[in-house]
Amino acid sequence: TNFSKSISERLAILEERTKHLAQPPVIDSCSGAPTTGTYQLRLPLSTVSVPVVCETNSSLFSNIESDTAGGAWLVFQQRLDGSVNFGRSGSEYRGGFGTVD
């Protein structure tokens, strides 16, 4: 009927207008996160972004100075298959490892 078609069209318009509201903001690093929360982290040298939780409340880590901690934390929430070893040295982390797919 015309009524149900009209409702469906209006619903599609509303979904299109509001879909950005459900998307987490895109950031380049957790230091750019205004508050603790879920964000899309834009990967360096890539057009890909991944969902992350940034922790900006350094009081949760009171045994670490905020200057040392940088005031923001990146929390990895999920691993794909466990094939990447994250038990590495600081220099390995600074140099980067793995591939961005």
C-alpha positions in Angstrom: 0.0 0.0 0.0 1.0 3.6 -0.4 1.0 4.1 3.4 3.6 1.3 4.0 5.7 2.5 1.1 5.7 6.0 2.5 6.7 4.8 5.9 9.5 2.7 4.4 10.8 5.6 2.4 10.8 7.9 5.5 12.6 5.2 7.5 15.3 4.9 4.8 15.8 8.7 4.9 16.1 8.8 8.7 18.5 5.9 8.7 20.7 7.6 6.1 20.6 10.9 8.0 21.5 9.4 11.4 23.9 6.6 10.4 26.9 8.8 11.3 25.6 9.1 14.9 26.3 5.4 15.5 29.8 5.5 14.1 32.6 6.1 16.6 34.8 9.1 15.9 37.9 8.6 13.8 41.2 9.6 15.6 44.9 9.3 14.8 46.0 8.3 18.3 44.5 7.9 21.8 46.1 11.2 22.7 43.6 12.8 20.4 40.7 11.2 22.2 38.8 13.8 24.3 37.4 11.3 26.7 37.7 7.6 27.5 35.6 5.6 25.0 35.4 3.7 21.8 36.9 5.2 18.6 38.0 4.3 15.1 41.8 4.5 15.1 43.2 5.5 11.7 46.3 3.4 11.0 49.4 5.2 9.8 50.1 5.1 6.1 46.7 3.4 5.5 43.1 4.3 4.7 42.0 1.6 7.2 40.7 2.3 10.6 40.2 -0.2 13.4 37.9 0.0 16.5 39.8 0.7 19.8 39.0 1.7 23.3 41.1 4.7 24.5 41.6 5.2 28.2 42.2 8.9 29.0 41.7 8.7 32.8 45.2 8.3 34.1 44.0 8.0 37.7 43.2 4.3 36.8 47.0 3.9 36.5 47.9 5.9 39.6 51.3 4.2 40.0 52.5 5.7 36.7 53.2 9.4 36.3 50.8 11.1 33.9 53.8 12.6 32.1 55.3 9.2 31.5 51.9 7.7 30.5 51.2 10.6 28.2 47.7 10.9 29.6 46.1 8.4 27.2 46.1 4.6 26.8 45.3 2.3 23.9 43.6 -0.9 24.9 43.6 -3.8 22.4 40.2 -5.5 22.6 40.5 -8.4 20.3 43.1 -10.6 18.6 42.3 -12.3 15.3 44.1 -15.6 15.7 46.9 -15.2 18.2 49.6 -15.6 15.6 51.3 -12.2 16.5 53.4 -12.3 19.6 52.9 -9.1 21.6 55.6 -10.0 24.2 58.3 -7.8 22.6 60.9 -5.2 23.5 60.3 -1.5 23.5 62.5 -1.1 20.4 60.4 -3.7 18.5 57.2 -1.8 19.4 58.8 1.6 18.3 59.9 0.0 15.0 56.6 -1.6 14.3 55.7 -5.2 13.4 53.1 -7.2 11.5 51.2 -6.1 8.5 48.2 -3.7 8.1 45.6 -5.7 6.2 
